[in-house]
Amino acid sequence: MKYLLAFILVSLPVLLISWKSLKAKGSHGFYRFFSWEAILVLLIFKIEFWFKDPFSWNQIISWILLFSSLYFVLAGTVMLKKKGQQKKERREENLYAFERTSKLVTTGIYKYIRHPLYASLLLLAWGAYLKQPDWILIHITIFASSFLYLTARADEKECIAYFGAEYEDYMKVTKRFIPFLF
């Protein structure tokens, strides 16, 4: 019961900040909302295991993924703000302010992957899951991962629509989530 209450309480602000994206079915924000919710389930249901048996194999891998997640989100956000040249003239209502870039960012972490913020969420999901792996929440983790993949695909379509051939060329030289691999 306490987990359900925690989920509802945290889901309400997530729902409020995602409302415009949910009205834009098929947008990257639409899919991102469902991945956020799945990750929230993982975080809430795994919270009691975060510091149990800290030197077990799964905890060590989990912490590596979680700290990597933090790096990816910070590096990606800093580069977007620093190089993306956010413009208020971009009127896409379902974009957050930092997403309204007018310049394609291809340096820093974006030199290696197109979606460091979504990669950070993938790392967060798998890091939370690995706190205490089980057969029930693996499905939620796979759901979150699938929706992050759909988020990235939708985002790429939106970027092609805005940046055109420049983004298509960028896609040819970068990976989606994992540098040099995928």
PyRosetta script that sets phi, psi and omega in degrees:
from pyrosetta import init, pose_from_sequence

init()
pose = pose_from_sequence("MKYLLAFILVSLPVLLISWKSLKAKGSHGFYRFFSWEAILVLLIFKIEFWFKDPFSWNQIISWILLFSSLYFVLAGTVMLKKKGQQKKERREENLYAFERTSKLVTTGIYKYIRHPLYASLLLLAWGAYLKQPDWILIHITIFASSFLYLTARADEKECIAYFGAEYEDYMKVTKRFIPFLF")
pose.set_psi(1, -41.5)
pose.set_omega(1, -179.2)
pose.set_phi(2, -64.8)
pose.set_psi(2, -33.0)
pose.set_omega(2, 178.7)
pose.set_phi(3, -68.7)
pose.set_psi(3, -40.8)
pose.set_omega(3, 178.9)
pose.set_phi(4, -64.2)
pose.set_psi(4, -43.1)
pose.set_omega(4, 178.5)
pose.set_phi(5, -62.9)
pose.set_psi(5, -43.5)
pose.set_omega(5, 178.1)
pose.set_phi(6, -62.1)
pose.set_psi(6, -41.7)
pose.set_omega(6, 178.8)
pose.set_phi(7, -60.8)
pose.set_psi(7, -46.6)
pose.set_omega(7, -179.3)
pose.set_phi(8, -63.4)
pose.set_psi(8, -45.1)
pose.set_omega(8, -178.2)
pose.set_phi(9, -62.7)
pose.set_psi(9, -39.1)
pose.set_omega(9, -179.8)
pose.set_phi(10, -81.6)
pose.set_psi(10, -29.3)
pose.set_omega(10, 179.6)
pose.set_phi(11, -67.5)
pose.set_psi(11, -31.0)
pose.set_omega(11, -178.0)
pose.set_phi(12, -59.2)
pose.set_psi(12, -51.0)
pose.set_omega(12, 177.3)
pose.set_phi(13, -65.5)
pose.set_psi(13, -33.9)
pose.set_omega(13, 177.3)
pose.set_phi(14, -62.8)
pose.set_psi(14, -41.7)
pose.set_omega(14, 177.4)
pose.set_phi(15, -63.8)
pose.set_psi(15, -41.8)
pose.set_omega(15, -179.9)
pose.set_phi(16, -63.3)
pose.set_psi(16, -43.1)
pose.set_omega(16, -179.0)
pose.set_phi(17, -78.5)
pose.set_psi(17, -12.6)
pose.set_omega(17, -179.2)
pose.set_phi(18, -103.4)
pose.set_psi(18, -0.3)
pose.set_omega(18, -171.9)
pose.set_phi(19, -54.0)
pose.set_psi(19, -46.5)
pose.set_omega(19, -179.0)
pose.set_phi(20, -64.7)
pose.set_psi(20, -37.8)
pose.set_omega(20, 178.9)
pose.set_phi(21, -67.1)
pose.set_psi(21, -35.8)
pose.set_omega(21, -179.7)
pose.set_phi(22, -67.8)
pose.set_psi(22, -26.9)
pose.set_omega(22, 176.6)
pose.set_phi(23, -75.6)
pose.set_psi(23, -19.3)
pose.set_omega(23, -179.4)
pose.set_phi(24, -100.2)
pose.set_psi(24, 71.8)
pose.set_omega(24, -178.4)
pose.set_phi(25, -55.9)
pose.set_psi(25, 134.7)
pose.set_omega(25, -179.3)
pose.set_phi(26, 92.2)
pose.set_psi(26, -9.8)
pose.set_omega(26, 177.3)
pose.set_phi(27, -77.8)
pose.set_psi(27, 162.4)
pose.set_omega(27, 179.3)
pose.set_phi(28, -62.6)
pose.set_psi(28, -33.8)
pose.set_omega(28, 179.2)
pose.set_phi(29, -66.9)
pose.set_psi(29, -30.9)
pose.set_omega(29, 177.5)
pose.set_phi(30, -61.8)
pose.set_psi(30, -51.8)
pose.set_omega(30, -179.5)
pose.set_phi(31, -68.4)
pose.set_psi(31, -36.9)
pose.set_omega(31, -179.4)
pose.set_phi(32, -59.8)
pose.set_psi(32, -38.9)
pose.set_omega(32, 178.9)
pose.set_phi(33, -56.0)
pose.set_psi(33, -46.0)
pose.set_omega(33, -177.2)
pose.set_phi(34, -69.9)
pose.set_psi(34, -31.9)
pose.set_omega(34, 175.2)
pose.set_phi(35, -69.1)
pose.set_psi(35, -40.6)
pose.set_omega(35, 176.7)
pose.set_phi(36, -58.3)
pose.set_psi(36, -44.4)
pose.set_omega(36, -179.0)
pose.set_phi(37, -64.1)
pose.set_psi(37, -41.3)
pose.set_omega(37, 178.5)
pose.set_phi(38, -64.7)
pose.set_psi(38, -41.5)
pose.set_omega(38, 178.5)
pose.set_phi(39, -65.2)
pose.set_psi(39, -36.9)
pose.set_omega(39, 176.6)
pose.set_phi(40, -60.4)
pose.set_psi(40, -42.9)
pose.set_omega(40, 176.4)
pose.set_phi(41, -58.0)
pose.set_psi(41, -46.8)
pose.set_omega(41, 179.7)
pose.set_phi(42, -60.3)
pose.set_psi(42, -46.5)
pose.set_omega(42, -178.6)
pose.set_phi(43, -62.3)
pose.set_psi(43, -43.6)
pose.set_omega(43, -177.7)
pose.set_phi(44, -69.5)
pose.set_psi(44, -45.3)
pose.set_omega(44, -176.1)
pose.set_phi(45, -77.0)
pose.set_psi(45, -14.5)
pose.set_omega(45, 179.1)
pose.set_phi(46, -105.5)
pose.set_psi(46, -0.7)
pose.set_omega(46, -173.3)
pose.set_phi(47, -57.2)
pose.set_psi(47, -36.9)
pose.set_omega(47, -177.2)
pose.set_phi(48, -71.5)
pose.set_psi(48, -13.0)
pose.set_omega(48, -178.5)
pose.set_phi(49, -100.6)
pose.set_psi(49, 0.0)
pose.set_omega(49, -172.2)
pose.set_phi(50, -60.5)
pose.set_psi(50, -32.7)
pose.set_omega(50, -176.4)
pose.set_phi(51, -121.3)
pose.set_psi(51, 13.2)
pose.set_omega(51, 176.4)
pose.set_phi(52, -85.1)
pose.set_psi(52, 137.4)
pose.set_omega(52, 177.6)
pose.set_phi(53, 49.6)
pose.set_psi(53, 60.9)
pose.set_omega(53, -169.1)
pose.set_phi(54, -62.9)
pose.set_psi(54, -18.5)
pose.set_omega(54, -177.7)
pose.set_phi(55, -106.6)
pose.set_psi(55, 14.7)
pose.set_omega(55, 175.6)
pose.set_phi(56, -73.0)
pose.set_psi(56, 159.0)
pose.set_omega(56, -176.8)
pose.set_phi(57, -57.8)
pose.set_psi(57, -43.1)
pose.set_omega(57, -176.5)
pose.set_phi(58, -69.1)
pose.set_psi(58, -35.0)
pose.set_omega(58, 178.6)
pose.set_phi(59, -68.0)
pose.set_psi(59, -41.1)
pose.set_omega(59, 179.8)
pose.set_phi(60, -63.4)
pose.set_psi(60, -47.0)
pose.set_omega(60, 177.8)
pose.set_phi(61, -63.6)
pose.set_psi(61, -40.7)
pose.set_omega(61, 178.9)
pose.set_phi(62, -58.3)
pose.set_psi(62, -47.6)
pose.set_omega(62, -179.1)
pose.set_phi(63, -65.7)
pose.set_psi(63, -35.5)
pose.set_omega(63, 176.7)
pose.set_phi(64, -62.5)
pose.set_psi(64, -44.8)
pose.set_omega(64, 178.9)
pose.set_phi(65, -64.8)
pose.set_psi(65, -42.0)
pose.set_omega(65, -178.4)
pose.set_phi(66, -66.4)
pose.set_psi(66, -42.4)
pose.set_omega(66, 177.7)
pose.set_phi(67, -69.1)
pose.set_psi(67, -34.8)
pose.set_omega(67, 175.0)
pose.set_phi(68, -64.1)
pose.set_psi(68, -39.2)
pose.set_omega(68, 177.5)
pose.set_phi(69, -58.2)
pose.set_psi(69, -44.2)
pose.set_omega(69, 178.8)
pose.set_phi(70, -61.8)
pose.set_psi(70, -43.6)
pose.set_omega(70, 178.3)
pose.set_phi(71, -60.8)
pose.set_psi(71, -47.3)
pose.set_omega(71, -176.8)
pose.set_phi(72, -61.6)
pose.set_psi(72, -43.5)
pose.set_omega(72, -178.2)
pose.set_phi(73, -68.6)
pose.set_psi(73, -40.4)
pose.set_omega(73, 179.2)
pose.set_phi(74, -67.6)
pose.set_psi(74, -47.0)
pose.set_omega(74, -179.3)
pose.set_phi(75, -62.9)
pose.set_psi(75, -41.8)
pose.set_omega(75, -179.8)
pose.set_phi(76, -67.2)
pose.set_psi(76, -44.6)
pose.set_omega(76, -179.3)
pose.set_phi(77, -66.1)
pose.set_psi(77, -44.1)
pose.set_omega(77, 179.4)
pose.set_phi(78, -59.7)
pose.set_psi(78, -45.5)
pose.set_omega(78, -178.8)
pose.set_phi(79, -65.6)
pose.set_psi(79, -40.0)
pose.set_omega(79, 177.7)
pose.set_phi(80, -60.8)
pose.set_psi(80, -46.0)
pose.set_omega(80, -178.7)
pose.set_phi(81, -69.0)
pose.set_psi(81, -37.5)
pose.set_omega(81, -175.9)
pose.set_phi(82, -76.0)
pose.set_psi(82, -42.2)
pose.set_omega(82, -171.0)
pose.set_phi(83, -113.6)
pose.set_psi(83, -13.9)
pose.set_omega(83, -172.1)
pose.set_phi(84, -77.8)
pose.set_psi(84, -14.5)
pose.set_omega(84, -178.8)
pose.set_phi(85, 49.1)
pose.set_psi(85, 70.9)
pose.set_omega(85, 179.2)
pose.set_phi(86, -60.6)
pose.set_psi(86, 136.2)
pose.set_omega(86, -179.3)
pose.set_phi(87, -125.8)
pose.set_psi(87, 130.3)
pose.set_omega(87, 176.5)
pose.set_phi(88, -69.2)
pose.set_psi(88, -20.0)
pose.set_omega(88, -179.1)
pose.set_phi(89, -66.3)
pose.set_psi(89, -23.1)
pose.set_omega(89, 175.3)
pose.set_phi(90, -69.0)
pose.set_psi(90, 118.3)
pose.set_omega(90, -170.6)
pose.set_phi(91, -99.6)
pose.set_psi(91, 8.4)
pose.set_omega(91, 179.8)
pose.set_phi(92, -64.6)
pose.set_psi(92, 107.6)
pose.set_omega(92, -174.9)
pose.set_phi(93, -64.4)
pose.set_psi(93, -27.1)
pose.set_omega(93, -176.6)
pose.set_phi(94, -84.2)
pose.set_psi(94, 3.8)
pose.set_omega(94, 176.6)
pose.set_phi(95, -96.9)
pose.set_psi(95, 140.3)
pose.set_omega(95, 171.2)
pose.set_phi(96, -75.0)
pose.set_psi(96, 162.1)
pose.set_omega(96, -175.9)
pose.set_phi(97, -55.2)
pose.set_psi(97, -44.1)
pose.set_omega(97, -177.1)
pose.set_phi(98, -70.6)
pose.set_psi(98, -15.1)
pose.set_omega(98, 178.1)
pose.set_phi(99, -86.0)
pose.set_psi(99, -13.8)
pose.set_omega(99, -176.9)
pose.set_phi(100, -82.3)
pose.set_psi(100, 59.1)
pose.set_omega(100, -178.7)
pose.set_phi(101, -83.6)
pose.set_psi(101, 149.0)
pose.set_omega(101, 177.3)
pose.set_phi(102, -112.0)
pose.set_psi(102, -5.6)
pose.set_omega(102, 179.0)
pose.set_phi(103, -124.6)
pose.set_psi(103, 132.3)
pose.set_omega(103, 178.6)
pose.set_phi(104, -70.1)
pose.set_psi(104, 125.4)
pose.set_omega(104, -179.9)
pose.set_phi(105, -91.4)
pose.set_psi(105, 121.0)
pose.set_omega(105, -177.9)
pose.set_phi(106, -130.8)
pose.set_psi(106, 16.9)
pose.set_omega(106, 179.8)
pose.set_phi(107, -116.9)
pose.set_psi(107, 173.8)
pose.set_omega(107, -178.3)
pose.set_phi(108, 64.7)
pose.set_psi(108, -138.7)
pose.set_omega(108, -179.3)
pose.set_phi(109, -64.4)
pose.set_psi(109, -26.8)
pose.set_omega(109, 179.4)
pose.set_phi(110, -70.9)
pose.set_psi(110, -10.1)
pose.set_omega(110, 174.5)
pose.set_phi(111, -71.2)
pose.set_psi(111, -24.1)
pose.set_omega(111, -174.4)
pose.set_phi(112, -109.2)
pose.set_psi(112, -34.9)
pose.set_omega(112, 178.5)
pose.set_phi(113, -138.5)
pose.set_psi(113, 149.5)
pose.set_omega(113, -178.0)
pose.set_phi(114, -81.8)
pose.set_psi(114, -24.8)
pose.set_omega(114, -171.2)
pose.set_phi(115, -130.7)
pose.set_psi(115, 66.1)
pose.set_omega(115, -179.5)
pose.set_phi(116, -64.7)
pose.set_psi(116, -29.6)
pose.set_omega(116, 180.0)
pose.set_phi(117, -71.3)
pose.set_psi(117, -38.3)
pose.set_omega(117, 177.0)
pose.set_phi(118, -74.5)
pose.set_psi(118, -34.2)
pose.set_omega(118, 174.9)
pose.set_phi(119, -61.9)
pose.set_psi(119, -37.5)
pose.set_omega(119, 178.4)
pose.set_phi(120, -64.0)
pose.set_psi(120, -37.1)
pose.set_omega(120, 177.7)
pose.set_phi(121, -69.2)
pose.set_psi(121, -36.4)
pose.set_omega(121, 174.2)
pose.set_phi(122, -60.9)
pose.set_psi(122, -46.6)
pose.set_omega(122, 179.1)
pose.set_phi(123, -63.2)
pose.set_psi(123, -38.7)
pose.set_omega(123, 177.3)
pose.set_phi(124, -62.8)
pose.set_psi(124, -46.3)
pose.set_omega(124, -179.3)
pose.set_phi(125, -60.4)
pose.set_psi(125, -49.7)
pose.set_omega(125, -177.8)
pose.set_phi(126, -71.3)
pose.set_psi(126, -33.4)
pose.set_omega(126, 175.5)
pose.set_phi(127, -64.3)
pose.set_psi(127, -43.1)
pose.set_omega(127, 177.4)
pose.set_phi(128, -65.3)
pose.set_psi(128, -44.4)
pose.set_omega(128, 179.6)
pose.set_phi(129, -59.1)
pose.set_psi(129, -42.8)
pose.set_omega(129, -175.9)
pose.set_phi(130, -72.3)
pose.set_psi(130, -6.3)
pose.set_omega(130, 173.7)
pose.set_phi(131, -57.2)
pose.set_psi(131, -38.8)
pose.set_omega(131, 177.0)
pose.set_phi(132, -156.9)
pose.set_psi(132, 84.7)
pose.set_omega(132, -177.0)
pose.set_phi(133, -59.0)
pose.set_psi(133, 140.4)
pose.set_omega(133, 175.0)
pose.set_phi(134, -152.0)
pose.set_psi(134, 167.3)
pose.set_omega(134, -175.9)
pose.set_phi(135, -80.0)
pose.set_psi(135, -15.2)
pose.set_omega(135, -178.8)
pose.set_phi(136, -82.7)
pose.set_psi(136, -52.7)
pose.set_omega(136, -174.3)
pose.set_phi(137, -82.1)
pose.set_psi(137, -4.6)
pose.set_omega(137, 173.4)
pose.set_phi(138, -61.0)
pose.set_psi(138, -33.6)
pose.set_omega(138, 179.9)
pose.set_phi(139, -66.4)
pose.set_psi(139, -38.2)
pose.set_omega(139, 177.7)
pose.set_phi(140, -66.6)
pose.set_psi(140, -39.2)
pose.set_omega(140, 179.9)
pose.set_phi(141, -65.9)
pose.set_psi(141, -41.5)
pose.set_omega(141, 177.2)
pose.set_phi(142, -66.7)
pose.set_psi(142, -39.2)
pose.set_omega(142, 176.3)
pose.set_phi(143, -59.8)
pose.set_psi(143, -48.7)
pose.set_omega(143, 179.3)
pose.set_phi(144, -59.4)
pose.set_psi(144, -44.4)
pose.set_omega(144, -179.7)
pose.set_phi(145, -63.4)
pose.set_psi(145, -42.1)
pose.set_omega(145, 179.4)
pose.set_phi(146, -63.6)
pose.set_psi(146, -41.9)
pose.set_omega(146, -179.8)
pose.set_phi(147, -72.6)
pose.set_psi(147, -28.2)
pose.set_omega(147, 173.7)
pose.set_phi(148, -69.4)
pose.set_psi(148, -35.6)
pose.set_omega(148, 174.8)
pose.set_phi(149, -63.3)
pose.set_psi(149, -45.8)
pose.set_omega(149, 177.8)
pose.set_phi(150, -63.5)
pose.set_psi(150, -36.8)
pose.set_omega(150, 176.5)
pose.set_phi(151, -59.1)
pose.set_psi(151, -48.5)
pose.set_omega(151, -179.2)
pose.set_phi(152, -63.4)
pose.set_psi(152, -41.8)
pose.set_omega(152, 179.2)
pose.set_phi(153, -62.3)
pose.set_psi(153, -44.6)
pose.set_omega(153, 178.7)
pose.set_phi(154, -64.5)
pose.set_psi(154, -40.9)
pose.set_omega(154, 178.4)
pose.set_phi(155, -62.1)
pose.set_psi(155, -40.0)
pose.set_omega(155, 179.1)
pose.set_phi(156, -63.7)
pose.set_psi(156, -39.8)
pose.set_omega(156, 176.8)
pose.set_phi(157, -62.5)
pose.set_psi(157, -41.5)
pose.set_omega(157, 179.0)
pose.set_phi(158, -65.8)
pose.set_psi(158, -39.4)
pose.set_omega(158, 179.8)
pose.set_phi(159, -68.5)
pose.set_psi(159, -37.9)
pose.set_omega(159, 176.3)
pose.set_phi(160, -63.8)
pose.set_psi(160, -40.8)
pose.set_omega(160, 178.9)
pose.set_phi(161, -63.1)
pose.set_psi(161, -35.0)
pose.set_omega(161, -177.5)
pose.set_phi(162, -88.4)
pose.set_psi(162, -47.8)
pose.set_omega(162, -174.3)
pose.set_phi(163, -95.4)
pose.set_psi(163, -14.9)
pose.set_omega(163, 176.0)
pose.set_phi(164, 68.1)
pose.set_psi(164, -138.5)
pose.set_omega(164, -175.1)
pose.set_phi(165, -61.3)
pose.set_psi(165, -29.5)
pose.set_omega(165, 179.0)
pose.set_phi(166, -59.5)
pose.set_psi(166, -41.1)
pose.set_omega(166, 179.5)
pose.set_phi(167, -72.8)
pose.set_psi(167, -37.8)
pose.set_omega(167, 177.7)
pose.set_phi(168, -61.6)
pose.set_psi(168, -40.2)
pose.set_omega(168, 176.0)
pose.set_phi(169, -65.4)
pose.set_psi(169, -39.8)
pose.set_omega(169, 178.1)
pose.set_phi(170, -61.5)
pose.set_psi(170, -38.9)
pose.set_omega(170, 179.1)
pose.set_phi(171, -62.7)
pose.set_psi(171, -29.4)
pose.set_omega(171, -178.1)
pose.set_phi(172, -72.7)
pose.set_psi(172, -22.3)
pose.set_omega(172, -175.3)
pose.set_phi(173, -111.5)
pose.set_psi(173, 2.1)
pose.set_omega(173, 179.2)
pose.set_phi(174, -129.7)
pose.set_psi(174, 161.1)
pose.set_omega(174, 174.3)
pose.set_phi(175, -98.0)
pose.set_psi(175, 165.4)
pose.set_omega(175, -175.6)
pose.set_phi(176, -76.6)
pose.set_psi(176, -51.5)
pose.set_omega(176, -172.8)
pose.set_phi(177, -126.2)
pose.set_psi(177, -38.3)
pose.set_omega(177, -173.4)
pose.set_phi(178, -117.9)
pose.set_psi(178, 117.4)
pose.set_omega(178, -177.7)
pose.set_phi(179, -50.1)
pose.set_psi(179, 132.9)
pose.set_omega(179, 176.0)
pose.set_phi(180, 68.9)
pose.set_psi(180, -6.4)
pose.set_omega(180, -176.5)
pose.set_phi(181, -117.0)
pose.set_psi(181, -59.3)
pose.set_omega(181, -172.6)
pose.set_phi(182, -146.2)
pose.dump_pdb("model.pdb")
